[in-house]
Amino acid sequence: MLKTTVFEQLKQAMRDKDVLSKGVLTLLKSALDLAEKEKGASLTEDEEVSIVNREIKQTNQALEGAQKAARQDLIEKEEAKLMLLKTFLPKQLSEDEVKVLLTEAGITTGMNMGDAMKIAKPLLASKTDGATMSKAVKSLIQ
């Protein structure tokens, strides 16, 4: 389970006095604990991955804000957070691999974006991020 891995890395970060890793891992552990408590049962692997993806999305937004503000110190911090969070994701598919899977699933030119995404989301849930999925779907339906 991902939660156990996060907790072990958190303990190691505390021993190493790694402030950045400790902060990121604490946030991730809290998000996992909260989701598990709300569900009332253990999380599935897909649910855990979706929580990690949510944290990555938030970090990406913070990174964009730091880049707009030209704050190099914050940019480096957010990039380090992203690298750490991405270690908890399974291997992500490339855009070309995503296109192959979507074509096999029946997504064709002229298809409605909403209908195509209804097929794509369950198929690619933990295999790629939303931006890559959306970009691949758009290129296939146009």
C-alpha positions in Angstrom: 0.0 0.0 0.0 1.1 3.5 -0.8 0.2 4.8 2.6 2.8 2.5 4.2 5.5 3.6 1.8 4.7 7.3 2.5 4.9 6.7 6.2 8.2 4.9 6.0 9.7 7.7 3.9 8.3 10.3 6.3 10.0 8.6 9.2 13.3 8.6 7.2 12.9 12.3 6.3 12.4 13.1 10.0 15.6 11.2 10.8 17.5 12.9 8.1 16.0 16.3 9.1 14.9 16.8 5.4 12.4 19.7 5.9 11.1 19.7 2.4 10.5 16.0 2.1 9.0 15.9 5.6 6.5 18.6 4.7 5.5 17.0 1.4 5.1 13.6 2.9 3.2 14.9 5.8 0.7 16.5 3.5 0.4 13.4 1.4 -0.1 11.1 4.4 -2.7 13.5 5.8 -4.6 13.5 2.4 -4.5 9.7 2.3 -5.6 9.4 6.0 -8.5 11.8 5.4 -9.7 10.0 2.3 -9.5 6.7 4.1 -11.4 8.0 7.0 -14.1 9.5 4.8 -14.5 6.2 2.9 -14.6 4.2 6.1 -12.4 1.5 4.5 -9.0 1.1 3.0 -8.3 2.9 -0.2 -7.8 1.0 -3.5 -4.6 1.6 -5.5 -6.5 3.7 -8.0 -7.9 5.9 -5.2 -4.4 6.4 -3.7 -3.0 7.3 -7.1 -5.8 9.8 -7.7 -4.9 11.5 -4.4 -1.3 11.7 -5.4 -2.4 13.1 -8.8 -4.5 15.8 -7.0 -1.4 16.8 -4.9 0.7 17.0 -8.1 -2.0 19.2 -9.8 -1.9 21.6 -6.8 1.8 21.7 -6.8 1.8 22.4 -10.6 -0.5 25.3 -9.9 1.8 26.7 -7.2 4.7 26.3 -9.6 2.9 28.3 -12.3 2.2 31.0 -9.8 5.9 31.1 -8.7 7.0 31.2 -12.4 4.6 34.2 -13.1 6.0 36.0 -10.0 9.6 35.1 -11.1 10.4 33.7 -7.7 13.3 31.4 -8.3 13.4 30.2 -4.6 9.7 29.0 -4.8 10.2 27.5 -8.3 13.0 25.3 -7.0 11.0 24.3 -4.0 7.9 23.4 -6.1 10.0 21.4 -8.6 11.5 19.4 -5.8 8.0 18.7 -4.4 6.9 17.5 -7.9 9.8 15.2 -8.2 9.1 13.6 -4.8 5.3 13.3 -5.5 5.9 11.7 -8.9 7.9 8.9 -7.3 4.6 7.6 -5.8 2.9 7.2 -9.2 3.0 4.1 -11.3 4.8 4.4 -14.7 3.0 7.0 -16.7 2.2 6.3 -20.3 3.4 8.6 -23.1 1.0 10.5 -25.3 1.6 8.1 -28.1 0.9 5.1 -25.9 -2.3 6.8 -24.7 -3.4 7.4 -28.3 -2.9 3.7 -29.1 -5.1 2.7 -26.1 -7.8 5.2 -27.0 -7.9 4.2 -30.6 -8.3 0.5 -29.5 -11.1 1.6 -27.1 -13.1 3.1 -30.1 -12.4 6.8 -29.9 -12.6 8.1 -33.5 -12.5 11.3 -35.5 -15.7 13.4 -35.2 -16.6 12.0 -31.8 -17.9 14.3 -29.1 -15.2 15.3 -26.5 -17.5 14.5 -23.5 -18.3 11.0 -24.9 -14.6 10.4 -25.7 -13.5 11.4 -22.1 -16.2 9.1 -20.7 -14.3 6.2 -22.4 -10.8 7.5 -21.7 -11.1 8.3 -17.9 -11.8 4.8 -16.6 -9.4 3.3 -19.1 -6.5 5.6 -18.2 -7.3 6.5 -14.6 -3.9 5.8 -13.0 -1.9 5.4 -16.2 -1.5 9.0 -17.2 -2.3 12.6 -16.0 -5.4 14.4 -17.1 -3.6 16.9 -19.3 -1.9 14.2 -21.4 -5.2 12.3 -21.6 -7.1 15.4 -22.7 -4.5 16.3 -25.3 -4.5 12.8 -26.8 -8.3 12.7 -26.9 -8.5 16.1 -28.7 -5.9 15.1 -31.3 -7.9 11.8 -32.0 -11.3 13.4 -32.3 -10.4 16.3 -34.6 
